Amino acid sequence: MGIEYYRYLIPRANQLRPTANQLASFVEALAGDRWIPTPGSSSLRKMAELNGKSHDEAAQTWAHVNRPPVGRTSAPFPLDAAWFAGFDDRDLCLKIPVEYADQIGLQPPLVCNGPIPADPYYDVEIHLSRDYVERISELIEPIETKCSCGEELGCAAAADPFFASRIRVRCPKCNEPFLPFRHDVVFRDGWTRAQSTVRGGAVYRFALVIDCGKCFPHTGKDPFRFNPRLIELCEYQLGCELYEIYDLN
C-alpha cells in the first residue's frame, strides 16, 4: 500500500462555517474560474472523452457526497443555496473528481517548483462539520481538547464521513466556546521530519481539501503548496484568511 497525500485549506478562525449562500457562490466561483469540472463545461466534456464516456454520463457523476454507512450518492447540479441549506445541521463531505488534469483546461489547485506527476488526478473536496473535525496522524499531533473548566471536549460522531476525531464546538459543562487558534499543534515534515508548530493544527468546521491519492511529488525537494490564485479566490469568496497544512496516510 502506497502513501496518499492530502492538503487542507482552513480558515484562520477555525470555528468558521460558511453559510449556504456563501457555499453556493463559492462553488460557482470555483467552476467559473476553472478550478473544477462541472456539467456543461469544456473540461468535463474533455475528461469524459478521455474516459471513453459521453458528457451526459460524466454529468451524472460529476460530484458525489460521502454518506457512510450507505456509501456515496451523486450530487445535483447546480449546487445552489437551497441544497447547501439542507446540510445546515449535518455533516457534508462533497467530492469533485478530476482526472487528466493537465489535459482538460483547468487551473492546478496545487503547484510545486519541480515537475508535476504524469497524468495528474485528484479530488477537490468541501468539508462541513457540525463539530470540529480534527486530523491526527504521524505528522500532526493532537490539539489540547480540555476546556478551562476541566471538561473533555473530544467526542465521536456516528457514521462519520471524514473518518477523523471530533471536538465539541462548546463545552457541555460551562458553555465556553472551544477556539482552536489559541493552541499550537506540533507538525512534522513528512520527508525531513523537521518539527514545527501550526496554530490551530488541522482542526476545522470547514475546509477545502485536495486529495491527491498517490499522485504527488515523492520527494521533499519539491513539495506541493496551494496555488496562490486559488487561495486568493477562496479568501475573497469566504471573507476570511486561510492557512494550509498537509497530511500523508
C-alpha positions, 0 to 999 in steps of 0.5 A: 500500500502506497502513501496518499497525500492530502492538503487542507485549506482552513480558515484562520478562525477555525470555528468558521462555517460558511453559510449556504449562500456563501457555499453556493457562490463559492462553488460557482466561483470555483467552476467559473474560474476553472478550478473544477469540472462541472456539467456543461463545461469544456473540461468535463466534456474533455475528461469524459472523452478521455474516459471513453464516456459521453458528457451526459454520463460524466454529468451524472457523476460529476460530484458525489457526497460521502454518506457512510454507512450507505456509501456515496450518492451523486450530487445535483447540479447546480449546487445552489443555496437551497441544497447547501441549506439542507446540510445546515445541521449535518455533516457534508463531505462533497467530492469533485473528481478530476482526472487528466488534469493537465489535459482538460483546461483547468487551473492546478489547485496545487503547484510545486517548483519541480515537475508535476506527476504524469497524468495528474488526478485528484479530488477537490473536496468541501468539508462541513462539520457540525463539530470540529473535525480534527486530523491526527496522524504521524505528522500532526499531533493532537490539539489540547481538547480540555476546556478551562473548566476541566471538561473533555471536549473530544467526542465521536460522531456516528457514521462519520464521513471524514473518518477523523476525531471530533471536538465539541464546538462548546463545552457541555459543562460551562458553555465556553466556546472551544477556539482552536487558534489559541493552541499550537499543534506540533507538525512534522515534515513528512520527508525531513521530519523537521518539527514545527508548530501550526496554530490551530493544527488541522482542526476545522468546521470547514475546509477545502481539501485536495486529495491527491491519492498517490499522485504527488511529488515523492520527494521533499525537494519539491513539495506541493503548496496551494496555488496562490490564485486559488487561495486568493479566490477562496479568501475573497469568496469566504471573507476570511484568511486561510492557512494550509497544512498537509497530511500523508496516510 
